[in-house]
């Protein structure tokens, strides 16, 4: 009975727009317990994870009498098909590929709702379901690996044979006892490219990472970004793709199967200077449909300021001075002060005068500290030129 239903689901999944589907048991994920506890003890977690450990390990803690878990994957693009405009006076930033197009949470939820509706229409069982995407209790990659969709690479991402790691994952717990598929074992072999190319050395090499050092995490924090990480994000204003781009399993992978995932140039690669003056309404209109908008405009504006310094866009100095003068948020003002100092040429007397005058107006200690550091940097440059 359930074997026949499983075959119907497999046959229908492509018509539903599901690129990969697999089944596993609802047995506990106890093999993860020691690793999760060690990561938390080491301070390697991001804080975005579900906080109740038992609910991450035991499906029966979050679903009454679970029998199976259905895992699905949707492939997303790795390249923008249109030509991105290039203009040195309008330098662009980048959203990571997982934030291109419409927020994947909505796309996956829609697909899982369609799948649940199909299953209900094809079984007489009193079936129950709990769909989850990313923010659910279970580990998406652990479920997908055990359900045979792919293996977990050294970078902690699920790597599929057909699409590499450019996939969104979701899972559905159910009380239907489907036969499980065969898990996929790690195939990284001796390759350590993701570990070697990670700029802040966040990857531990065994599928785990120090999330506090991950550049994707750094772009999503709400406070000031530590200066150590600022040059490492380059022109990225949300997320990080480096460990995916260097992975041999991703070579040549670029799927355009879902129109809702197609990136728009002005969303995926926005002009950096245009980011700095957005109102809340304008931000929601321009970026509200992206997964990368979930933390709001403040972190993205901070990242855009850092990116302007990284790409050495000196045409941004006037707008950065306006930010220092007028923006009500101390962290944004402090980041703009740092960027102005990074962009300043030697003997920038006018800039130093501006910063010194602003010292007398500024009340926030974070901004005052940034002003002092910037003035010191400019003064050191002048002294070096005169020596």
N, C-alpha and C positions, 0 to 999 in steps of 0.2 A: 504493500500500500504506500508506505513512505518512500520506498525506492522509486516507484512510478512517479510520485509527486516531485521528487528530487530531479528526475529526468525532465519533467515538464518545466521546472524552474530553470534548469540549465538551458533548455531549448529557448525559453522565452526571454532570458536575461539580455541577449543581444538586442532583441526588439525593444526592450525597455531602456536601452542606452547604457547598459552596464557592461563595462569592458572586461572585467574578470570577476568571477564569483567562486567561492569555496565554502566548505562546511567543516565545522569542527565540533567537538564535544563541549559541554558546559562544565567540564572538570576544572578544578582550581588551577590557577597559574602559580602554584607554590614554588616553582623553580626560579621565579623572579624575586621572591621575598628577600633573600639575603642581599642581593644586588641593590634593591630599592632601599633597604635599611642602611646599607653601607654608603650609598649616594647621599642620603639625607644626613647621615652622621658626618660625612666629609664636607658638607655645605655645597654640594654640586647640583642641588635642585634649583629650579627657577622660581618656585612659588606659584606657578600657573597650574601645577599638577593637582589632581584630586587629592585631598588631604587625608582621607580615611584609608589607610593601607589595606585593611581587610576587604574593603569594597573594590579595590583594584585587583585583588587576587582571587576572590571567591564570587563567582556569578550568582550563587544562591543567596548572597547578602543583598543583592539589588533586584532580584527577580524570583518570584515564587516557583519553585520546582522547575528550574531550567533544564532543558534536555539537549539543546544544540545552540550553536552560534553560527549565523550566516555572515560571511565576510565579503564585502564588495570593494572593487577598485575602479576608479574612473581616471583615464589618462588625460593629462593636461599638456598644453604646448610648451616647448622650450625655446621657441624662436618667434619673434614678431614678423609677420609676413610682409607688412608695409615697410617702406624705407623711413627710418627715423631721421627727422631733419637734424642737420648739424650746423651750429652757429656759435662761434666762440663768444659772442655777446649774449647768447641765451643758452648757457650750459644747462644740461639736463641731468636729473637724478634718475634713479631706477628703483622700482619695486621688485622684490624677488618674484620669481616665476609662480610660486604658489599663491601669490596675491593678484595674479593677472585675471582679468574678467570678473564675472560676478562672484561674490563670496561663495566659496566651495561648500560651506556649511549648508546653505540653502539648496544648492544643486544636489548634494548627496541626500539631504532629507527628502527632497522631492522624489528622487530615484528609489529610496527605500520605502516611501509611502506607496509608490506604484507597485513595488515588489510585494509588499505586504498585502495590498489589495488583490494582486494576482493569486497569491497563495490562498487567501481566504476564499476566493472564488473557485478554487480548485481542490478544496478539501472539506470534508464533513466534520472534521475534528474541531473541537472548541479551542481554536488556536489563539494564543496570546503572543504578543511581540513587544520588544523594547529596542527601538532603533537608537543608535548613538553615533555621533560624529565628533571626534577630536576632543570635545570638552566632557565626554562621558567618563564613567568610572574606569573602564577597562583600557588597557594599552592597545591602541589600534594596530600597531606593528606586531605585537605578540599574537593577537588574534589572527591577523592576516597570515602570518608565518605558519601558525599551527593549522590553518585552514588550507594551506598549500598554494597561496597566491604568489609567494616569493620567499626570499630569505632576508634576514636582517644583516645588513652590511656593517662594516667597521664604523661607519658614520651614524649608525643607529636607525637608518632609514630602511624601509622595505624596498627591495630591489626585485622587480619582476623580469621575467625573460623577455616579454614582448615590449615593455615600455620603460625599462630601467626603473629609476626611482621617481620618475615624473608622474606620480599617481596620488590621487586623494583616496583616503580609506574611510570606510564606515562598517559598522557591524550591527547585527540584529540578534538579540537573544530571543529564543522561542521555546515553547514547551513541546514542540514537535521533535521527535527523536530521529533526526536525519543521520544517515551513515556518514562518518567523518572522512574527509580526504586526507591524503598523506602530507605531512609537514615537509617543508623544503629546507635542506641543510645549508649552512653558510658556504658560499662559493668564492669568497675573496682570496683564498689561498694565501700567498705571501705578499700580495699587493697591499701597500700602505699609502697609496697616493692621497687619499682623503686626509689621513692623519698628517702626512708630510706638508700638504699645501694649506692646512688650516692656519691662517695668520696668527691668531692668539693661542694656538695649541690647545684648543678646547677638547679635542677628541682624545679619548683614553685608549683607543685602538682595539677595544673589545665590544664595540657596539654601544658603549656608554660615552657620555660626555660630561664635562664640567659646564653645566648650563650657565653658570655665572660668567664664564669667559666666552661663551658662544656669541658671535657677532649678531646673529638673529635676535637673541635675547637682549643684547645691548641696545639694539635699535628700538626695542619695545618698552624699555624702562621709561619711567616718567620724570625722574630727577636728572641731575647733571650727569653726562657721560664722562667717565674717567678719561683723562687725557691719553692714557695708554692706548685706548681703543679708537680714539677719534681718527687718526690717519688710516687705520685698518679698514674702516667701512668704505673708504674711497668715495664714490658718488652714490652709494646705495642708501636710500632713505627708509627702507623697510626690509627686514629679512636678510638672508644670505644664501647664495647658491654655490659657493666655492666647492664644497665637498661633493656636490652633485656634478658640477661641470668637469671636474678632473677625474670622475669615476669612469673607468673603461666600459662598464656596463651601460652607460648612458650615451656612448658614442653613436651618433646618427639617430638618436631617439627624438622625434618631434611630431607629436600627434595633434591633429586638429579635428577631433571627433565631435566636439560639443560647442555649438555656437555661443552658448552662455559663458564659455571659458575664454573666448577670443579676446586678446588684449587690445585696448584702445591706446594709441600713442600718448595722448595727453593725460591718460590715467597712469599707464605703466611707466612712462618716461617723462614726467612733468618738468617744465622749466623751473629750475631751482628758485630763482628770484621771485617768481610768481607765487611760490608757496608761503612767502614770509608775511604777506599782508592779507591773507584769507580771513574772512569773518567765519564764524561758526556755520552760518547758513551756506556760504560759498563752499566751505570745506565739505559739508554734507552733500551738496549738489555735485561737486566734482569727484569726490572720492568715497562717498557713502556706501556704494555698492561693493567696494573692495573688501576682501578679508583684512587687508592691511590697515583699514581705518578703525579697527576695533578699539584701539587705545586713545583715539581722538587725535586732534590736530597738533597738540603741543609737542609730543615726541617727534612727530614727523617734521615739524618746523625746526626743532632743534637739530635734527639730522640734516635738514636741508642747509642750515647755516654751516654745519661742519663740512658738508660736501662742497660748498662754495669755497671754503678754505682749501680743501684737498685738491680741487681742480684748478686752484690758483686763479679764480675769476675776480680780478681787480675791479672790474666794472660793478661789482656788487658792493664795494665799499660805501658809496653814498646811502644805499638802502639799509646797510648794516648800521650805519651811524644813526639813521632814523629809528631803527629798532632799539638801539641803546638809549636814545633820547625819549622815545614814546611808548615802548611796549610795557604794559603793566606787570609782566611776569618776570621776576628776578632771574630765574634760571635761563630764560631766553635772552635777557639782556647780558648776562654773564657769558653765555656762549657766543653772542655776537661780539663782545669785547675781545674774547680769545681769537675769533676769526679775523677781526680787523688787525690784530697784532701779527697773525700769521701771514696776512696779505700785504702788510706794510713793506715798502721798500726802505732802504737805508736812508737816514736823514729826513724822515717824514716829520718835520717839525710841526706842521699843521695838525697832523693826527695826534701827536703827543700833547699838543696844546688842548685839543678837544678833550682828550681823555683826562687830562689834569683838571680842566674846568668841570668835567662831569663828576670827578671825585668829590667836589664840593657840594654837589646836588644829590648824590646817591646816598641812600640810607641803608640799603640792604648789605649785610656783611659779605654775602656770596659774591655780589657784584663788585664790592669794594676790593675784595681779594683778587678778582679777575683784573680789575683796573690796575692794581699795583703790579701784578705780574706782567701785564701788557706794557705799562710804562717802563718797567725795568728792562724788558726785552728791547724796546725801542731805544732806550738810553744806552744799552750795551752795544747795540748795532752802531750807534753814533760814535761811541768811544772806540770801537774796533776800527771804524773808518778813519778816525783821527790819529790812531797810533801808528 
